Amino acid sequence: MGGVRGSRIAAVSLLALLLVFGSLFVALGGSDANDRTTVDLGVVLSLSGPASIYGLSSQKGLELALAEINEGNAVPGVTIVPTVRDDGGSADTAAALFQELLDAGVDVVAGPTLSNSAVVADPVAAAAGLPVLAISNTATGITSIGDTIFRIPVADERVVPFVVATAVESLNLHTAALLWANDEAYATSAAEVMRRAAAEHGLEITIEQQFSTNDTDFSAALRAVQQAAPDALLIAALTDATIAVVTQAREMGLDQHIICGNSCNPPAFLAGAGAAAEGLLVGATWNSAVMRGNSAAFIAAFRARFNHDPDQFAAQAYTAMYVLADAARRAASSEPADLVAALAATRDVPSPLGDFSFDAQREPAIDPVVQVVRDGAFTVLDAEN
């Protein structure tokens, strides 16, 4: 208990320091405080528990961007004041924290980390007209929750078909097994998208196996898959479960091509799966090898601050803060309704994801990339061809 509480306090304190530095900048004459727009930002992330592998990375992306905006005046006239909360990966906690932040009078919320939590928490904000920046939610239907929900990463419904089409063509695939967690919103959504993508691109799913997110022994499901002998495995589950499925599949001698969803993108997946991940295909919103927008500058700044490379989740969170700052700069005020209108009009904001815009459905108007694991690292497939 003490470790979790300590991590929550540290997380809040870390980002709270940014406000202090930002305030000092204004006081020292960076610009007239009366000319500045101050945005009260609520942040709900999974900073403890299994989902912290996504949330902690997102937190670093937020921290870097807010340091540049508040300390460095990267977006003149805008200050973003963060209030950070840890939902521990719990959907109910995320919803309660959204309500808490709403009651506290924040202007906008970033998060939560998991799509499973967003399905429960986002309606709280949408009902009150509060804008939400979905910085890591890729499940189908997130933006349809309400007109105030804006998604930063490319959704599964666009990424997965792109990956499946590439895999079918480049690997000459004809049949596949679908293994998916039936108790989690992201996994359920990804599985349905995989079914549709497979049908669209002539990949026959000859067997499906369901499991729980917390399962650890997948031998029975994998034996059934082994008997079906498909050309490929499609896996839709959170990272820990996917690591276990991939590792046990290789241990049992299954050598099929593996196609995974967004949960395979964290560095923790590569570390956990090790050699078993070799050759795996996964789509992504961002890859460091694709030098879009200001990606090179972002990578350099991230390395300088944290002494390691950023991942997709950090890049998405970093982008979200610049999208918000740009909207605040253009908005009539920092009131939620004005921010919603300004966010909807977002066009060509420089970011690591490229020049970022929202489409009419409040989805990102950017293209995904297809990655393949080579020698323990993600390589952009196009770069190999």
C-alpha positions, 0 to 999 in steps of 0.5 A, spaced: 500 500 500 505 504 501 509 503 495 502 505 491 501 511 495 508 514 494 508 513 487 501 517 486 504 522 491 510 523 487 506 523 480 502 529 482 508 532 485 512 531 479 507 535 474 505 540 480 513 543 479 511 545 472 506 550 475 511 553 479 516 553 474 511 556 469 509 561 474 516 563 475 517 564 468 511 569 468 513 573 474 520 574 471 517 577 465 516 572 460 510 575 458 504 579 461 500 575 466 494 578 464 495 576 456 496 569 458 491 564 458 491 559 463 488 552 462 486 547 468 488 540 466 485 534 469 490 528 468 487 521 470 493 515 468 494 508 470 501 510 474 500 504 479 498 496 477 499 493 471 497 498 466 502 503 469 507 500 463 502 505 459 501 510 464 508 512 466 510 513 459 504 517 458 506 521 464 513 522 461 510 525 455 506 530 459 511 532 463 516 534 457 511 538 453 508 541 459 516 543 461 516 546 454 510 550 454 510 552 461 517 554 462 520 555 455 514 559 453 513 554 447 506 556 445 506 564 447 501 566 452 499 559 454 500 556 461 497 549 463 496 547 470 496 540 471 492 536 476 494 529 476 490 523 479 492 515 479 486 510 477 490 504 478 488 501 472 481 501 475 475 503 470 470 505 476 476 509 480 477 513 473 470 515 473 470 517 480 476 521 478 473 524 472 467 526 477 472 529 482 476 533 477 469 536 474 467 538 481 474 541 482 472 546 476 478 543 471 477 546 464 479 539 460 481 532 462 487 528 459 486 520 460 484 515 462 490 510 460 485 504 458 480 504 453 476 499 458 476 505 463 475 510 458 468 507 456 466 508 463 469 515 465 468 519 458 461 519 459 462 523 465 465 528 462 461 528 456 455 529 459 458 535 463 460 538 456 468 537 458 473 536 453 477 529 454 483 528 450 484 520 449 491 520 449 492 512 449 485 509 448 485 506 441 478 501 442 473 502 437 467 507 439 471 512 444 469 518 440 462 516 439 461 517 447 460 524 446 462 530 442 467 533 447 472 526 446 478 527 442 482 522 440 490 522 439 492 515 437 490 512 431 484 507 432 484 500 432 479 500 426 484 504 422 491 500 424 489 493 424 486 493 417 492 496 415 497 491 418 492 485 416 492 487 409 500 488 409 501 481 412 496 478 408 500 481 401 507 480 404 507 474 407 502 470 403 497 468 409 490 465 408 488 462 415 489 465 422 487 463 429 484 469 433 486 469 441 482 474 445 481 476 452 473 477 453 473 481 459 476 487 457 474 493 452 480 494 448 481 487 447 474 486 445 474 491 440 481 489 437 478 482 436 472 485 432 476 489 428 481 483 427 475 479 424 472 484 420 479 486 417 481 478 416 474 478 412 476 484 408 482 481 406 481 474 404 484 471 411 480 466 413 479 465 421 479 458 422 479 458 430 477 462 435 480 461 443 477 466 448 480 467 455 481 472 461 485 478 462 488 475 468 489 468 465 496 465 466 496 458 462 494 458 455 496 451 453 489 448 452 487 454 447 494 453 444 493 446 443 487 447 439 490 452 435 496 447 434 491 442 431 488 447 427 495 449 424 493 456 421 498 460 417 498 466 423 495 468 430 491 474 431 492 476 438 487 481 442 489 482 449 493 487 454 500 487 454 501 482 460 497 477 457 499 477 450 506 476 453 504 470 456 500 467 449 506 469 445 511 466 449 507 460 451 506 459 443 513 459 441 515 454 447 510 449 444 513 450 437 508 454 434 512 458 429 506 461 425 506 469 424 503 473 429 499 479 428 498 483 435 494 490 437 496 496 440 498 492 447 504 490 443 507 497 443 510 498 450 517 497 451 515 492 456 512 487 451 519 487 448 522 486 454 517 481 457 516 476 450 524 477 448 526 472 443 519 469 442 517 476 439 521 476 433 518 477 427 511 479 430 507 485 426 504 490 430 501 497 427 503 504 431 501 511 431 508 513 432 515 510 431 522 513 432 524 511 425 519 515 421 521 522 422 515 526 421 514 533 424 518 535 430 519 527 431 527 528 431 527 534 436 522 530 441 526 524 441 532 528 443 529 532 448 526 526 451 533 523 451 536 529 455 530 529 460 529 521 461 536 518 459 532 513 455 528 513 448 521 515 448 515 510 446 509 511 442 505 512 449 510 518 450 509 521 443 502 521 444 501 524 450 506 530 448 502 531 442 496 532 446 499 537 450 501 541 444 494 540 441 491 543 447 496 549 448 494 550 440 487 550 442 487 554 448 491 560 444 486 560 439 480 559 444 475 565 446 477 563 453 479 557 457 472 555 458 470 548 456 465 550 451 470 554 448 476 549 448 471 544 445 470 549 439 478 550 438 480 543 439 475 541 433 478 546 429 485 543 430 489 543 424 496 542 422 499 543 429 507 541 429 508 534 433 512 528 433 506 524 429 506 529 424 502 536 422 496 534 427 489 535 425 482 532 427 477 530 422 470 531 423 469 525 428 475 528 432 479 522 430 487 524 428 488 525 421 494 521 421 497 515 418 499 509 422 505 505 421 506 497 420 512 495 425 516 488 425 520 486 431 527 484 428 533 483 433 529 485 439 526 492 436 521 495 432 523 496 425 518 499 420 516 494 415 516 499 409 523 501 411 525 493 410 522 493 403 
